Amino acid sequence: MTTPYYLILGNLVAAGVLGGIIGAQRQATHKPAGFRTHMLVALGSCAFMEISLFSGDDRIAAGVITGIGFLGAGAIVREGLNAHGLTTAASIWAVAAIGLALGVGTPLAYVLAIALTVLVFIALSFSDRRLDKLFPAKDAVEAWVTFEPDAISSEQIVTLLARSCGEVHRTETFTVETQGDARVATWLLNLQVADQSQFRQDVLAAAKVPGVRRIALNAIAPV
């Protein structure tokens, strides 16, 4: 059965509107792929789905996924160890799914497309600052602690550093040598730190505790 042309036009208009909503959000946050890009992706995906239904060839709709993969890869820029544009690439991929759903044109497909638009819009509206408040990022830090084991125990060392750390991992790198009349130990601890400022204050305070000679820190990478 041939789909009436006005239903096809309605599907395309709906794809343009929903894709444009996502694109407007990206445009407002000054991302490289904005309103026009997302609208065109939604329109193209919807059109390819319609063509796939006309011809009865499922490979046409499946090819959209491959094509969107190349388009999304073009939005990703790698600088050193960091990659930028992953969220934009994901939004393009999601908009393609919206277009494909609207190309089907059934009531259930419309519900899927609208629900997906709302969820994607909400996900994109969460800024990095909001997410950092909800889920504080942690940094992996190596702490080389030099202390006198006869004056302060290793467990007390862990307690001092654990005040502002999410986790303290003990390592087997533990050496003891005699310096003058005192035994001096050097111990490597791996820490996960959420608040670098508070952590450094705690380290300065811990370094003044009797028995602690020195605490050297080496930041590794975000966890």
PyRosetta script that sets phi, psi and omega in degrees:
from pyrosetta import init, pose_from_sequence

init()
pose = pose_from_sequence("MTTPYYLILGNLVAAGVLGGIIGAQRQATHKPAGFRTHMLVALGSCAFMEISLFSGDDRIAAGVITGIGFLGAGAIVREGLNAHGLTTAASIWAVAAIGLALGVGTPLAYVLAIALTVLVFIALSFSDRRLDKLFPAKDAVEAWVTFEPDAISSEQIVTLLARSCGEVHRTETFTVETQGDARVATWLLNLQVADQSQFRQDVLAAAKVPGVRRIALNAIAPV")
pose.set_psi(1, 128.7)
pose.set_omega(1, -178.0)
pose.set_phi(2, -76.8)
pose.set_psi(2, 133.3)
pose.set_omega(2, 178.9)
pose.set_phi(3, -74.4)
pose.set_psi(3, 129.4)
pose.set_omega(3, 178.1)
pose.set_phi(4, -56.1)
pose.set_psi(4, 145.2)
pose.set_omega(4, -175.5)
pose.set_phi(5, -63.5)
pose.set_psi(5, -32.7)
pose.set_omega(5, -179.0)
pose.set_phi(6, -68.7)
pose.set_psi(6, -28.3)
pose.set_omega(6, 174.9)
pose.set_phi(7, -70.9)
pose.set_psi(7, -37.6)
pose.set_omega(7, 177.0)
pose.set_phi(8, -63.4)
pose.set_psi(8, -44.9)
pose.set_omega(8, 177.9)
pose.set_phi(9, -62.5)
pose.set_psi(9, -39.6)
pose.set_omega(9, 178.3)
pose.set_phi(10, -62.5)
pose.set_psi(10, -40.2)
pose.set_omega(10, 178.1)
pose.set_phi(11, -63.7)
pose.set_psi(11, -42.0)
pose.set_omega(11, 179.9)
pose.set_phi(12, -65.6)
pose.set_psi(12, -43.0)
pose.set_omega(12, 179.0)
pose.set_phi(13, -62.1)
pose.set_psi(13, -44.3)
pose.set_omega(13, 179.1)
pose.set_phi(14, -61.9)
pose.set_psi(14, -40.2)
pose.set_omega(14, 178.2)
pose.set_phi(15, -63.1)
pose.set_psi(15, -42.9)
pose.set_omega(15, 179.1)
pose.set_phi(16, -63.5)
pose.set_psi(16, -40.4)
pose.set_omega(16, -179.1)
pose.set_phi(17, -66.8)
pose.set_psi(17, -51.1)
pose.set_omega(17, -177.4)
pose.set_phi(18, -67.1)
pose.set_psi(18, -40.8)
pose.set_omega(18, 176.3)
pose.set_phi(19, -64.9)
pose.set_psi(19, -37.4)
pose.set_omega(19, 178.7)
pose.set_phi(20, -66.2)
pose.set_psi(20, -32.7)
pose.set_omega(20, 177.8)
pose.set_phi(21, -62.1)
pose.set_psi(21, -46.6)
pose.set_omega(21, 178.0)
pose.set_phi(22, -65.1)
pose.set_psi(22, -42.2)
pose.set_omega(22, -179.7)
pose.set_phi(23, -64.3)
pose.set_psi(23, -36.2)
pose.set_omega(23, 178.7)
pose.set_phi(24, -63.8)
pose.set_psi(24, -37.4)
pose.set_omega(24, 178.1)
pose.set_phi(25, -64.8)
pose.set_psi(25, -42.5)
pose.set_omega(25, 179.3)
pose.set_phi(26, -68.6)
pose.set_psi(26, -35.9)
pose.set_omega(26, 178.1)
pose.set_phi(27, -64.5)
pose.set_psi(27, -40.4)
pose.set_omega(27, -178.2)
pose.set_phi(28, -66.5)
pose.set_psi(28, -26.1)
pose.set_omega(28, 179.1)
pose.set_phi(29, -97.4)
pose.set_psi(29, 12.9)
pose.set_omega(29, 173.8)
pose.set_phi(30, 60.1)
pose.set_psi(30, 45.0)
pose.set_omega(30, 176.5)
pose.set_phi(31, -91.7)
pose.set_psi(31, 155.1)
pose.set_omega(31, -176.1)
pose.set_phi(32, -62.5)
pose.set_psi(32, -35.5)
pose.set_omega(32, 177.4)
pose.set_phi(33, -100.7)
pose.set_psi(33, 110.3)
pose.set_omega(33, -173.6)
pose.set_phi(34, -114.0)
pose.set_psi(34, -139.7)
pose.set_omega(34, -173.0)
pose.set_phi(35, -58.2)
pose.set_psi(35, -53.7)
pose.set_omega(35, -175.5)
pose.set_phi(36, -65.1)
pose.set_psi(36, -41.8)
pose.set_omega(36, -178.3)
pose.set_phi(37, -60.8)
pose.set_psi(37, -49.3)
pose.set_omega(37, -178.0)
pose.set_phi(38, -67.3)
pose.set_psi(38, -36.9)
pose.set_omega(38, 177.4)
pose.set_phi(39, -64.7)
pose.set_psi(39, -43.0)
pose.set_omega(39, 180.0)
pose.set_phi(40, -65.5)
pose.set_psi(40, -38.1)
pose.set_omega(40, 178.5)
pose.set_phi(41, -63.9)
pose.set_psi(41, -43.6)
pose.set_omega(41, 179.7)
pose.set_phi(42, -65.3)
pose.set_psi(42, -43.8)
pose.set_omega(42, 179.4)
pose.set_phi(43, -63.7)
pose.set_psi(43, -45.3)
pose.set_omega(43, -179.5)
pose.set_phi(44, -64.2)
pose.set_psi(44, -41.4)
pose.set_omega(44, 179.3)
pose.set_phi(45, -64.1)
pose.set_psi(45, -42.2)
pose.set_omega(45, 179.1)
pose.set_phi(46, -63.3)
pose.set_psi(46, -43.5)
pose.set_omega(46, -179.3)
pose.set_phi(47, -64.2)
pose.set_psi(47, -42.8)
pose.set_omega(47, 179.5)
pose.set_phi(48, -64.3)
pose.set_psi(48, -35.8)
pose.set_omega(48, 176.5)
pose.set_phi(49, -66.0)
pose.set_psi(49, -40.5)
pose.set_omega(49, 176.9)
pose.set_phi(50, -61.6)
pose.set_psi(50, -43.6)
pose.set_omega(50, 178.4)
pose.set_phi(51, -63.2)
pose.set_psi(51, -39.2)
pose.set_omega(51, 178.5)
pose.set_phi(52, -61.6)
pose.set_psi(52, -39.8)
pose.set_omega(52, 178.7)
pose.set_phi(53, -69.7)
pose.set_psi(53, -37.2)
pose.set_omega(53, 178.3)
pose.set_phi(54, -61.4)
pose.set_psi(54, -48.7)
pose.set_omega(54, -172.2)
pose.set_phi(55, -84.3)
pose.set_psi(55, -17.3)
pose.set_omega(55, -176.0)
pose.set_phi(56, 73.8)
pose.set_psi(56, 17.1)
pose.set_omega(56, -178.8)
pose.set_phi(57, -105.7)
pose.set_psi(57, 106.1)
pose.set_omega(57, -178.0)
pose.set_phi(58, -69.0)
pose.set_psi(58, -17.8)
pose.set_omega(58, -177.4)
pose.set_phi(59, -66.7)
pose.set_psi(59, -25.7)
pose.set_omega(59, -179.9)
pose.set_phi(60, -65.3)
pose.set_psi(60, -48.5)
pose.set_omega(60, 178.7)
pose.set_phi(61, -65.6)
pose.set_psi(61, -38.1)
pose.set_omega(61, 179.4)
pose.set_phi(62, -64.6)
pose.set_psi(62, -32.3)
pose.set_omega(62, 179.4)
pose.set_phi(63, -66.3)
pose.set_psi(63, -22.4)
pose.set_omega(63, 178.1)
pose.set_phi(64, -61.5)
pose.set_psi(64, -40.6)
pose.set_omega(64, -178.6)
pose.set_phi(65, -61.0)
pose.set_psi(65, -43.1)
pose.set_omega(65, 178.7)
pose.set_phi(66, -64.3)
pose.set_psi(66, -44.8)
pose.set_omega(66, -179.6)
pose.set_phi(67, -62.9)
pose.set_psi(67, -40.8)
pose.set_omega(67, 179.4)
pose.set_phi(68, -66.5)
pose.set_psi(68, -31.8)
pose.set_omega(68, 177.6)
pose.set_phi(69, -61.0)
pose.set_psi(69, -42.0)
pose.set_omega(69, 178.1)
pose.set_phi(70, -67.6)
pose.set_psi(70, -39.6)
pose.set_omega(70, 179.6)
pose.set_phi(71, -65.4)
pose.set_psi(71, -43.4)
pose.set_omega(71, 178.9)
pose.set_phi(72, -65.1)
pose.set_psi(72, -37.4)
pose.set_omega(72, 178.7)
pose.set_phi(73, -62.2)
pose.set_psi(73, -32.5)
pose.set_omega(73, 178.6)
pose.set_phi(74, -68.5)
pose.set_psi(74, -20.3)
pose.set_omega(74, -180.0)
pose.set_phi(75, -85.2)
pose.set_psi(75, -10.2)
pose.set_omega(75, -177.0)
pose.set_phi(76, -93.7)
pose.set_psi(76, 127.5)
pose.set_omega(76, 178.9)
pose.set_phi(77, -120.0)
pose.set_psi(77, 130.7)
pose.set_omega(77, -178.9)
pose.set_phi(78, -105.8)
pose.set_psi(78, 126.8)
pose.set_omega(78, 176.0)
pose.set_phi(79, -123.6)
pose.set_psi(79, 103.2)
pose.set_omega(79, -177.0)
pose.set_phi(80, 64.7)
pose.set_psi(80, -123.6)
pose.set_omega(80, 179.7)
pose.set_phi(81, -89.6)
pose.set_psi(81, -6.3)
pose.set_omega(81, -176.2)
pose.set_phi(82, -103.3)
pose.set_psi(82, 142.5)
pose.set_omega(82, 177.0)
pose.set_phi(83, -115.3)
pose.set_psi(83, 132.6)
pose.set_omega(83, 179.1)
pose.set_phi(84, -115.1)
pose.set_psi(84, 147.7)
pose.set_omega(84, 177.2)
pose.set_phi(85, 96.9)
pose.set_psi(85, 4.6)
pose.set_omega(85, -179.1)
pose.set_phi(86, -64.4)
pose.set_psi(86, -40.1)
pose.set_omega(86, -179.8)
pose.set_phi(87, -66.7)
pose.set_psi(87, -40.1)
pose.set_omega(87, 177.6)
pose.set_phi(88, -63.6)
pose.set_psi(88, -41.9)
pose.set_omega(88, 177.6)
pose.set_phi(89, -62.1)
pose.set_psi(89, -40.0)
pose.set_omega(89, 178.9)
pose.set_phi(90, -67.1)
pose.set_psi(90, -37.1)
pose.set_omega(90, 179.1)
pose.set_phi(91, -67.6)
pose.set_psi(91, -36.6)
pose.set_omega(91, 175.6)
pose.set_phi(92, -63.1)
pose.set_psi(92, -42.5)
pose.set_omega(92, 178.9)
pose.set_phi(93, -62.6)
pose.set_psi(93, -42.7)
pose.set_omega(93, 179.8)
pose.set_phi(94, -66.6)
pose.set_psi(94, -38.8)
pose.set_omega(94, 179.2)
pose.set_phi(95, -65.0)
pose.set_psi(95, -34.9)
pose.set_omega(95, 176.0)
pose.set_phi(96, -62.1)
pose.set_psi(96, -39.2)
pose.set_omega(96, 177.3)
pose.set_phi(97, -64.2)
pose.set_psi(97, -37.9)
pose.set_omega(97, 177.3)
pose.set_phi(98, -62.5)
pose.set_psi(98, -45.3)
pose.set_omega(98, 179.4)
pose.set_phi(99, -63.0)
pose.set_psi(99, -41.3)
pose.set_omega(99, 179.2)
pose.set_phi(100, -63.5)
pose.set_psi(100, -41.3)
pose.set_omega(100, 179.8)
pose.set_phi(101, -63.5)
pose.set_psi(101, -43.2)
pose.set_omega(101, -179.7)
pose.set_phi(102, -69.3)
pose.set_psi(102, -27.1)
pose.set_omega(102, 176.5)
pose.set_phi(103, -65.2)
pose.set_psi(103, -29.0)
pose.set_omega(103, 175.9)
pose.set_phi(104, -66.0)
pose.set_psi(104, -42.2)
pose.set_omega(104, 171.1)
pose.set_phi(105, 82.0)
pose.set_psi(105, 3.3)
pose.set_omega(105, 179.5)
pose.set_phi(106, -83.3)
pose.set_psi(106, 159.9)
pose.set_omega(106, 177.5)
pose.set_phi(107, -56.6)
pose.set_psi(107, -40.9)
pose.set_omega(107, 179.1)
pose.set_phi(108, -63.7)
pose.set_psi(108, -38.4)
pose.set_omega(108, 179.1)
pose.set_phi(109, -65.1)
pose.set_psi(109, -36.9)
pose.set_omega(109, 177.5)
pose.set_phi(110, -65.7)
pose.set_psi(110, -42.1)
pose.set_omega(110, 177.3)
pose.set_phi(111, -59.7)
pose.set_psi(111, -43.5)
pose.set_omega(111, 178.7)
pose.set_phi(112, -61.0)
pose.set_psi(112, -46.1)
pose.set_omega(112, -177.5)
pose.set_phi(113, -64.8)
pose.set_psi(113, -43.0)
pose.set_omega(113, -179.4)
pose.set_phi(114, -67.1)
pose.set_psi(114, -44.2)
pose.set_omega(114, 179.1)
pose.set_phi(115, -62.0)
pose.set_psi(115, -41.6)
pose.set_omega(115, 179.7)
pose.set_phi(116, -65.1)
pose.set_psi(116, -39.4)
pose.set_omega(116, 178.4)
pose.set_phi(117, -61.2)
pose.set_psi(117, -45.7)
pose.set_omega(117, -179.6)
pose.set_phi(118, -62.4)
pose.set_psi(118, -46.0)
pose.set_omega(118, -177.6)
pose.set_phi(119, -66.8)
pose.set_psi(119, -41.2)
pose.set_omega(119, 178.3)
pose.set_phi(120, -64.8)
pose.set_psi(120, -41.9)
pose.set_omega(120, 179.7)
pose.set_phi(121, -61.6)
pose.set_psi(121, -42.5)
pose.set_omega(121, 178.9)
pose.set_phi(122, -64.2)
pose.set_psi(122, -43.6)
pose.set_omega(122, -179.3)
pose.set_phi(123, -62.4)
pose.set_psi(123, -40.0)
pose.set_omega(123, -178.9)
pose.set_phi(124, -74.5)
pose.set_psi(124, -21.9)
pose.set_omega(124, -177.1)
pose.set_phi(125, -77.8)
pose.set_psi(125, -15.5)
pose.set_omega(125, 177.4)
pose.set_phi(126, -78.2)
pose.set_psi(126, 113.5)
pose.set_omega(126, 179.1)
pose.set_phi(127, -75.2)
pose.set_psi(127, 164.2)
pose.set_omega(127, 178.4)
pose.set_phi(128, -61.9)
pose.set_psi(128, -33.9)
pose.set_omega(128, -179.9)
pose.set_phi(129, -65.2)
pose.set_psi(129, -42.6)
pose.set_omega(129, 178.9)
pose.set_phi(130, -64.1)
pose.set_psi(130, -42.4)
pose.set_omega(130, -179.7)
pose.set_phi(131, -65.8)
pose.set_psi(131, -36.6)
pose.set_omega(131, 179.1)
pose.set_phi(132, -65.4)
pose.set_psi(132, -32.2)
pose.set_omega(132, 177.7)
pose.set_phi(133, -71.3)
pose.set_psi(133, -39.3)
pose.set_omega(133, -179.8)
pose.set_phi(134, -73.8)
pose.set_psi(134, -42.6)
pose.set_omega(134, -177.7)
pose.set_phi(135, -129.5)
pose.set_psi(135, 83.9)
pose.set_omega(135, -177.2)
pose.set_phi(136, -56.9)
pose.set_psi(136, 132.6)
pose.set_omega(136, 177.8)
pose.set_phi(137, -71.8)
pose.set_psi(137, 146.6)
pose.set_omega(137, -179.8)
pose.set_phi(138, -117.8)
pose.set_psi(138, 144.5)
pose.set_omega(138, 177.3)
pose.set_phi(139, -110.4)
pose.set_psi(139, 140.1)
pose.set_omega(139, 175.7)
pose.set_phi(140, -83.3)
pose.set_psi(140, 126.0)
pose.set_omega(140, -176.8)
pose.set_phi(141, -129.1)
pose.set_psi(141, 134.9)
pose.set_omega(141, 172.7)
pose.set_phi(142, -95.7)
pose.set_psi(142, 129.1)
pose.set_omega(142, 178.7)
pose.set_phi(143, -118.5)
pose.set_psi(143, 115.9)
pose.set_omega(143, 174.9)
pose.set_phi(144, -94.9)
pose.set_psi(144, 111.0)
pose.set_omega(144, -174.8)
pose.set_phi(145, -106.5)
pose.set_psi(145, 123.6)
pose.set_omega(145, 174.9)
pose.set_phi(146, -107.8)
pose.set_psi(146, 122.0)
pose.set_omega(146, -175.6)
pose.set_phi(147, -149.8)
pose.set_psi(147, 169.8)
pose.set_omega(147, 178.9)
pose.set_phi(148, -101.1)
pose.set_psi(148, 106.0)
pose.set_omega(148, -175.9)
pose.set_phi(149, -62.4)
pose.set_psi(149, -18.8)
pose.set_omega(149, 177.8)
pose.set_phi(150, -80.9)
pose.set_psi(150, -16.4)
pose.set_omega(150, -178.6)
pose.set_phi(151, -104.6)
pose.set_psi(151, -28.2)
pose.set_omega(151, -179.3)
pose.set_phi(152, -146.9)
pose.set_psi(152, 135.9)
pose.set_omega(152, -175.6)
pose.set_phi(153, -82.7)
pose.set_psi(153, 163.1)
pose.set_omega(153, 178.4)
pose.set_phi(154, -64.5)
pose.set_psi(154, -34.1)
pose.set_omega(154, 179.1)
pose.set_phi(155, -67.1)
pose.set_psi(155, -34.8)
pose.set_omega(155, 176.0)
pose.set_phi(156, -66.9)
pose.set_psi(156, -34.8)
pose.set_omega(156, 176.2)
pose.set_phi(157, -62.1)
pose.set_psi(157, -45.9)
pose.set_omega(157, 179.2)
pose.set_phi(158, -61.5)
pose.set_psi(158, -42.0)
pose.set_omega(158, -179.5)
pose.set_phi(159, -63.4)
pose.set_psi(159, -39.3)
pose.set_omega(159, 179.4)
pose.set_phi(160, -62.7)
pose.set_psi(160, -41.9)
pose.set_omega(160, -176.3)
pose.set_phi(161, -83.6)
pose.set_psi(161, -19.2)
pose.set_omega(161, -176.5)
pose.set_phi(162, -79.8)
pose.set_psi(162, -7.3)
pose.set_omega(162, -176.5)
pose.set_phi(163, -59.3)
pose.set_psi(163, -40.0)
pose.set_omega(163, -178.3)
pose.set_phi(164, -120.2)
pose.set_psi(164, 21.4)
pose.set_omega(164, 179.1)
pose.set_phi(165, -113.4)
pose.set_psi(165, 143.1)
pose.set_omega(165, 174.8)
pose.set_phi(166, -70.6)
pose.set_psi(166, -41.0)
pose.set_omega(166, -179.0)
pose.set_phi(167, -145.1)
pose.set_psi(167, 147.5)
pose.set_omega(167, 174.4)
pose.set_phi(168, -126.1)
pose.set_psi(168, 117.1)
pose.set_omega(168, -179.9)
pose.set_phi(169, -105.1)
pose.set_psi(169, 119.4)
pose.set_omega(169, 177.5)
pose.set_phi(170, -76.4)
pose.set_psi(170, 141.5)
pose.set_omega(170, 176.6)
pose.set_phi(171, -114.5)
pose.set_psi(171, 168.9)
pose.set_omega(171, 179.1)
pose.set_phi(172, -86.3)
pose.set_psi(172, 1.2)
pose.set_omega(172, 178.1)
pose.set_phi(173, -79.0)
pose.set_psi(173, 87.6)
pose.set_omega(173, -175.8)
pose.set_phi(174, -139.0)
pose.set_psi(174, 111.1)
pose.set_omega(174, -179.4)
pose.set_phi(175, -121.0)
pose.set_psi(175, 146.0)
pose.set_omega(175, 178.5)
pose.set_phi(176, -128.8)
pose.set_psi(176, 131.7)
pose.set_omega(176, 176.9)
pose.set_phi(177, -139.1)
pose.set_psi(177, 162.3)
pose.set_omega(177, -179.5)
pose.set_phi(178, -99.6)
pose.set_psi(178, 125.9)
pose.set_omega(178, 176.9)
pose.set_phi(179, -123.6)
pose.set_psi(179, 105.5)
pose.set_omega(179, -175.7)
pose.set_phi(180, 70.2)
pose.set_psi(180, -124.0)
pose.set_omega(180, -179.8)
pose.set_phi(181, -98.2)
pose.set_psi(181, 3.3)
pose.set_omega(181, -174.7)
pose.set_phi(182, -120.3)
pose.set_psi(182, 148.7)
pose.set_omega(182, 172.5)
pose.set_phi(183, -89.1)
pose.set_psi(183, 134.6)
pose.set_omega(183, -178.1)
pose.set_phi(184, -123.8)
pose.set_psi(184, 128.4)
pose.set_omega(184, -180.0)
pose.set_phi(185, -110.9)
pose.set_psi(185, 147.6)
pose.set_omega(185, 173.9)
pose.set_phi(186, -123.7)
pose.set_psi(186, 127.1)
pose.set_omega(186, -172.5)
pose.set_phi(187, -133.6)
pose.set_psi(187, 134.5)
pose.set_omega(187, 177.3)
pose.set_phi(188, -99.4)
pose.set_psi(188, 125.1)
pose.set_omega(188, 176.6)
pose.set_phi(189, -120.2)
pose.set_psi(189, 137.4)
pose.set_omega(189, 174.9)
pose.set_phi(190, -99.6)
pose.set_psi(190, 123.6)
pose.set_omega(190, -173.8)
pose.set_phi(191, -119.2)
pose.set_psi(191, 153.8)
pose.set_omega(191, 171.6)
pose.set_phi(192, -117.5)
pose.set_psi(192, 114.9)
pose.set_omega(192, -171.0)
pose.set_phi(193, -114.8)
pose.set_psi(193, 128.8)
pose.set_omega(193, 177.9)
pose.set_phi(194, -94.1)
pose.set_psi(194, -43.8)
pose.set_omega(194, -178.2)
pose.set_phi(195, -111.6)
pose.set_psi(195, 99.0)
pose.set_omega(195, -176.4)
pose.set_phi(196, -62.9)
pose.set_psi(196, -39.5)
pose.set_omega(196, -177.7)
pose.set_phi(197, -63.3)
pose.set_psi(197, -49.8)
pose.set_omega(197, 179.3)
pose.set_phi(198, -64.2)
pose.set_psi(198, -37.8)
pose.set_omega(198, -178.9)
pose.set_phi(199, -62.9)
pose.set_psi(199, -42.8)
pose.set_omega(199, -179.6)
pose.set_phi(200, -65.9)
pose.set_psi(200, -35.5)
pose.set_omega(200, 175.6)
pose.set_phi(201, -63.9)
pose.set_psi(201, -41.4)
pose.set_omega(201, 178.8)
pose.set_phi(202, -66.2)
pose.set_psi(202, -36.2)
pose.set_omega(202, 178.7)
pose.set_phi(203, -66.4)
pose.set_psi(203, -42.6)
pose.set_omega(203, 177.7)
pose.set_phi(204, -61.0)
pose.set_psi(204, -40.0)
pose.set_omega(204, 178.3)
pose.set_phi(205, -67.6)
pose.set_psi(205, -40.2)
pose.set_omega(205, -179.5)
pose.set_phi(206, -65.8)
pose.set_psi(206, -33.9)
pose.set_omega(206, -178.3)
pose.set_phi(207, -68.1)
pose.set_psi(207, -18.2)
pose.set_omega(207, 179.8)
pose.set_phi(208, -92.0)
pose.set_psi(208, -4.8)
pose.set_omega(208, 179.8)
pose.set_phi(209, -69.3)
pose.set_psi(209, 134.6)
pose.set_omega(209, 178.6)
pose.set_phi(210, -54.8)
pose.set_psi(210, 131.3)
pose.set_omega(210, -179.4)
pose.set_phi(211, 102.6)
pose.set_psi(211, -20.7)
pose.set_omega(211, 178.0)
pose.set_phi(212, -94.3)
pose.set_psi(212, 123.1)
pose.set_omega(212, -177.6)
pose.set_phi(213, -95.2)
pose.set_psi(213, -40.5)
pose.set_omega(213, -174.9)
pose.set_phi(214, -162.6)
pose.set_psi(214, 143.9)
pose.set_omega(214, 173.8)
pose.set_phi(215, -129.8)
pose.set_psi(215, 116.2)
pose.set_omega(215, 179.0)
pose.set_phi(216, -108.4)
pose.set_psi(216, 132.8)
pose.set_omega(216, -176.5)
pose.set_phi(217, -111.6)
pose.set_psi(217, 145.5)
pose.set_omega(217, 176.5)
pose.set_phi(218, -140.2)
pose.set_psi(218, 106.2)
pose.set_omega(218, 179.5)
pose.set_phi(219, -71.8)
pose.set_psi(219, 136.0)
pose.set_omega(219, -178.7)
pose.set_phi(220, -100.1)
pose.set_psi(220, -70.7)
pose.set_omega(220, -176.8)
pose.set_phi(221, -169.3)
pose.set_psi(221, 162.5)
pose.set_omega(221, 175.3)
pose.set_phi(222, -61.7)
pose.set_psi(222, 143.8)
pose.set_omega(222, 179.5)
pose.set_phi(223, -88.2)
pose.dump_pdb("model.pdb")
